[in-house]
Amino acid sequence: MTMAEITQRDLRSRSREIMDAVERGQSFTVTRDGHRIGELIPLRHRRRFVSREEFAAMSRNAPDAGLDAFRADQNAAANHELGSAYDR
């Protein structure tokens, strides 16, 4: 699927029309002086809720990581969150 090309001037003068199209799922490549400078693409909406039944069904086929690996992952996540965000 190719993206429609629009100029920076088109984006500026038709911004509402273009943003409405993006909201409906259309993507655009923005050009300036004939050079491609960016893309406007719709955001993907991720689901926030997974039902208990769906989670259980997905988990049935998950590999068994083992209790020790699970605890190590939990400890690493807990230790990571205690540090300063600026240390990363």
MODELLER restraints for C-alpha pairs under 7 A, 6 or more apart:
rsr = mdl.restraints
at = mdl.atoms
rsr.add(forms.Gaussian(group=physical.xy_distance, feature=features.Distance(at['CA:3:A'], at['CA:27:A']), mean=5.44, stdev=0.5))
rsr.add(forms.Gaussian(group=physical.xy_distance, feature=features.Distance(at['CA:3:A'], at['CA:28:A']), mean=5.00, stdev=0.5))
rsr.add(forms.Gaussian(group=physical.xy_distance, feature=features.Distance(at['CA:3:A'], at['CA:29:A']), mean=6.00, stdev=0.5))
rsr.add(forms.Gaussian(group=physical.xy_distance, feature=features.Distance(at['CA:4:A'], at['CA:27:A']), mean=6.76, stdev=0.5))
rsr.add(forms.Gaussian(group=physical.xy_distance, feature=features.Distance(at['CA:4:A'], at['CA:28:A']), mean=4.87, stdev=0.5))
rsr.add(forms.Gaussian(group=physical.xy_distance, feature=features.Distance(at['CA:4:A'], at['CA:29:A']), mean=6.10, stdev=0.5))
rsr.add(forms.Gaussian(group=physical.xy_distance, feature=features.Distance(at['CA:5:A'], at['CA:28:A']), mean=5.60, stdev=0.5))
rsr.add(forms.Gaussian(group=physical.xy_distance, feature=features.Distance(at['CA:5:A'], at['CA:29:A']), mean=4.67, stdev=0.5))
rsr.add(forms.Gaussian(group=physical.xy_distance, feature=features.Distance(at['CA:5:A'], at['CA:30:A']), mean=5.89, stdev=0.5))
rsr.add(forms.Gaussian(group=physical.xy_distance, feature=features.Distance(at['CA:5:A'], at['CA:31:A']), mean=6.94, stdev=0.5))
rsr.add(forms.Gaussian(group=physical.xy_distance, feature=features.Distance(at['CA:6:A'], at['CA:28:A']), mean=6.66, stdev=0.5))
rsr.add(forms.Gaussian(group=physical.xy_distance, feature=features.Distance(at['CA:6:A'], at['CA:29:A']), mean=6.18, stdev=0.5))
rsr.add(forms.Gaussian(group=physical.xy_distance, feature=features.Distance(at['CA:6:A'], at['CA:30:A']), mean=5.06, stdev=0.5))
rsr.add(forms.Gaussian(group=physical.xy_distance, feature=features.Distance(at['CA:6:A'], at['CA:31:A']), mean=6.14, stdev=0.5))
rsr.add(forms.Gaussian(group=physical.xy_distance, feature=features.Distance(at['CA:7:A'], at['CA:30:A']), mean=5.46, stdev=0.5))
rsr.add(forms.Gaussian(group=physical.xy_distance, feature=features.Distance(at['CA:7:A'], at['CA:31:A']), mean=4.70, stdev=0.5))
rsr.add(forms.Gaussian(group=physical.xy_distance, feature=features.Distance(at['CA:7:A'], at['CA:32:A']), mean=5.88, stdev=0.5))
rsr.add(forms.Gaussian(group=physical.xy_distance, feature=features.Distance(at['CA:8:A'], at['CA:30:A']), mean=6.08, stdev=0.5))
rsr.add(forms.Gaussian(group=physical.xy_distance, feature=features.Distance(at['CA:8:A'], at['CA:31:A']), mean=5.89, stdev=0.5))
rsr.add(forms.Gaussian(group=physical.xy_distance, feature=features.Distance(at['CA:8:A'], at['CA:32:A']), mean=5.63, stdev=0.5))
rsr.add(forms.Gaussian(group=physical.xy_distance, feature=features.Distance(at['CA:11:A'], at['CA:18:A']), mean=6.89, stdev=0.5))
rsr.add(forms.Gaussian(group=physical.xy_distance, feature=features.Distance(at['CA:22:A'], at['CA:41:A']), mean=6.34, stdev=0.5))
rsr.add(forms.Gaussian(group=physical.xy_distance, feature=features.Distance(at['CA:22:A'], at['CA:42:A']), mean=5.41, stdev=0.5))
rsr.add(forms.Gaussian(group=physical.xy_distance, feature=features.Distance(at['CA:23:A'], at['CA:42:A']), mean=6.10, stdev=0.5))
rsr.add(forms.Gaussian(group=physical.xy_distance, feature=features.Distance(at['CA:25:A'], at['CA:42:A']), mean=5.61, stdev=0.5))
rsr.add(forms.Gaussian(group=physical.xy_distance, feature=features.Distance(at['CA:26:A'], at['CA:41:A']), mean=6.97, stdev=0.5))
rsr.add(forms.Gaussian(group=physical.xy_distance, feature=features.Distance(at['CA:26:A'], at['CA:42:A']), mean=6.97, stdev=0.5))
rsr.add(forms.Gaussian(group=physical.xy_distance, feature=features.Distance(at['CA:27:A'], at['CA:40:A']), mean=5.57, stdev=0.5))
rsr.add(forms.Gaussian(group=physical.xy_distance, feature=features.Distance(at['CA:27:A'], at['CA:41:A']), mean=4.62, stdev=0.5))
rsr.add(forms.Gaussian(group=physical.xy_distance, feature=features.Distance(at['CA:27:A'], at['CA:42:A']), mean=6.70, stdev=0.5))
rsr.add(forms.Gaussian(group=physical.xy_distance, feature=features.Distance(at['CA:28:A'], at['CA:39:A']), mean=5.63, stdev=0.5))
rsr.add(forms.Gaussian(group=physical.xy_distance, feature=features.Distance(at['CA:28:A'], at['CA:40:A']), mean=5.06, stdev=0.5))
rsr.add(forms.Gaussian(group=physical.xy_distance, feature=features.Distance(at['CA:28:A'], at['CA:41:A']), mean=6.62, stdev=0.5))
rsr.add(forms.Gaussian(group=physical.xy_distance, feature=features.Distance(at['CA:29:A'], at['CA:36:A']), mean=6.76, stdev=0.5))
rsr.add(forms.Gaussian(group=physical.xy_distance, feature=features.Distance(at['CA:29:A'], at['CA:38:A']), mean=5.83, stdev=0.5))
rsr.add(forms.Gaussian(group=physical.xy_distance, feature=features.Distance(at['CA:29:A'], at['CA:39:A']), mean=4.42, stdev=0.5))
rsr.add(forms.Gaussian(group=physical.xy_distance, feature=features.Distance(at['CA:29:A'], at['CA:40:A']), mean=6.33, stdev=0.5))
rsr.add(forms.Gaussian(group=physical.xy_distance, feature=features.Distance(at['CA:30:A'], at['CA:36:A']), mean=5.94, stdev=0.5))
rsr.add(forms.Gaussian(group=physical.xy_distance, feature=features.Distance(at['CA:30:A'], at['CA:37:A']), mean=5.83, stdev=0.5))
rsr.add(forms.Gaussian(group=physical.xy_distance, feature=features.Distance(at['CA:30:A'], at['CA:38:A']), mean=5.17, stdev=0.5))
rsr.add(forms.Gaussian(group=physical.xy_distance, feature=features.Distance(at['CA:30:A'], at['CA:39:A']), mean=5.78, stdev=0.5))
rsr.add(forms.Gaussian(group=physical.xy_distance, feature=features.Distance(at['CA:31:A'], at['CA:37:A']), mean=5.42, stdev=0.5))
